[in-house]
Amino acid sequence: MIVDRTTLDIKPITDQVLREVSGANVNEVVRDGLAWSNELVLHVIELKTNGPARDFTKLPALFQHDIAEINRRLEAHNARLMPTAAHPWMDPYTQMHLWPYEYNPIYEAYDRIFNCKGHG
């Protein structure tokens, strides 16, 4: 989850981070061993292996490296990754913003069926 560095309020700028890395509005940026991607909403950035991992022992260092890189890039936005999986005061009914680019129709359908505003 991307949050404001000072207030820890959510900051829906995943699209900006991916655009700065790739130069375009993309859903995913492939890096050495890992990929960064959008995940339904604009305040979440997903880190995942770029396909099946052949050596699990290298994964912790790969993830830590990319987490540090994302946090370095977020400094320019006065933002950081929140070091926990749940935000204690985010109001998803007023602060959630679905990913507006490729796959948006899928996310809108998912939200219509499952009401993503109650997530977390």
C-alpha positions in Angstrom: 0.0 0.0 0.0 1.3 3.4 -0.9 0.9 6.1 1.8 1.9 9.7 2.4 5.2 9.7 4.2 4.1 12.3 6.8 0.5 11.4 7.5 0.3 7.7 6.4 -2.9 8.5 4.5 -3.3 6.4 1.4 -1.8 7.9 -1.7 -3.3 6.6 -5.0 -0.2 7.0 -7.2 0.7 3.5 -8.4 0.0 4.6 -11.9 2.6 7.4 -11.6 5.2 5.0 -10.2 4.8 2.5 -13.0 4.7 5.3 -15.6 8.0 6.8 -14.2 9.7 3.4 -14.5 8.3 2.4 -18.0 7.5 5.7 -19.7 3.9 4.7 -20.4 0.6 3.9 -18.6 1.2 0.2 -18.1 -0.2 -2.5 -15.7 3.1 -4.1 -15.1 6.9 -3.4 -15.2 9.1 -6.5 -15.6 12.4 -6.2 -13.7 15.2 -8.6 -13.0 13.4 -11.6 -11.5 10.4 -9.7 -10.2 7.6 -7.6 -11.7 5.7 -4.6 -10.3 2.1 -4.3 -11.2 -1.2 -2.7 -10.3 -3.6 -4.5 -8.1 -7.2 -3.4 -8.5 -6.8 0.0 -6.9 -4.5 3.0 -7.3 -2.9 2.9 -3.8 -1.6 -0.7 -4.1 1.5 -1.8 -6.0 2.0 -5.6 -6.3 5.5 -7.2 -6.3 5.6 -10.7 -7.7 8.0 -13.2 -9.2 8.2 -12.8 -13.0 7.1 -16.4 -13.6 7.9 -19.5 -11.5 10.9 -19.0 -9.2 13.7 -21.5 -9.7 15.6 -20.6 -6.5 13.5 -19.6 -3.5 16.6 -18.7 -1.5 17.2 -15.6 -3.7 13.6 -14.3 -3.3 14.0 -12.5 0.0 16.9 -10.4 -1.3 15.1 -9.7 -4.6 11.9 -8.5 -2.9 13.9 -6.4 -0.4 15.8 -4.8 -3.2 12.7 -3.8 -5.1 10.9 -2.6 -2.0 13.8 -0.3 -1.3 13.7 0.8 -5.0 10.0 1.6 -4.8 10.5 3.5 -1.6 13.3 5.5 -3.1 11.1 6.4 -6.1 8.2 7.3 -3.7 10.3 9.8 -1.9 9.8 12.3 -4.7 6.1 12.1 -4.0 6.4 12.4 -0.2 5.2 8.8 -0.1 6.4 5.3 1.1 5.1 1.8 1.2 3.2 1.1 4.4 4.9 -1.7 6.3 1.7 -3.6 7.0 -1.1 -5.2 5.1 -4.1 -3.3 6.5 -4.6 0.4 6.8 -6.1 1.4 10.2 -8.0 4.5 9.1 -8.5 4.3 5.4 -12.2 4.7 4.5 -12.6 2.5 1.3 -16.1 4.0 0.7 -14.6 7.4 0.0 -10.9 6.8 -0.7 -10.8 3.8 -2.9 -10.0 4.5 -6.6 -10.1 1.6 -9.0 -7.3 1.2 -11.6 -8.5 3.3 -14.6 -6.3 1.8 -17.3 -6.1 -1.5 -19.1 -8.3 -4.2 -17.4 -10.5 -1.5 -15.8 -13.7 -3.1 -17.2 -12.7 -6.3 -15.3 -12.0 -4.3 -12.1 -15.3 -2.5 -12.5 -17.2 -5.8 -12.9 -15.4 -7.3 -10.0 -16.3 -4.2 -7.9 -20.0 -4.4 -9.1 -20.2 -8.1 -8.2 -18.2 -8.1 -4.9 -18.3 -4.5 -3.7 -14.5 -3.8 -3.3 -15.2 -0.8 -1.2 -15.6 -3.0 1.8 -12.1 -4.5 1.4 -9.5 -4.7 4.1 
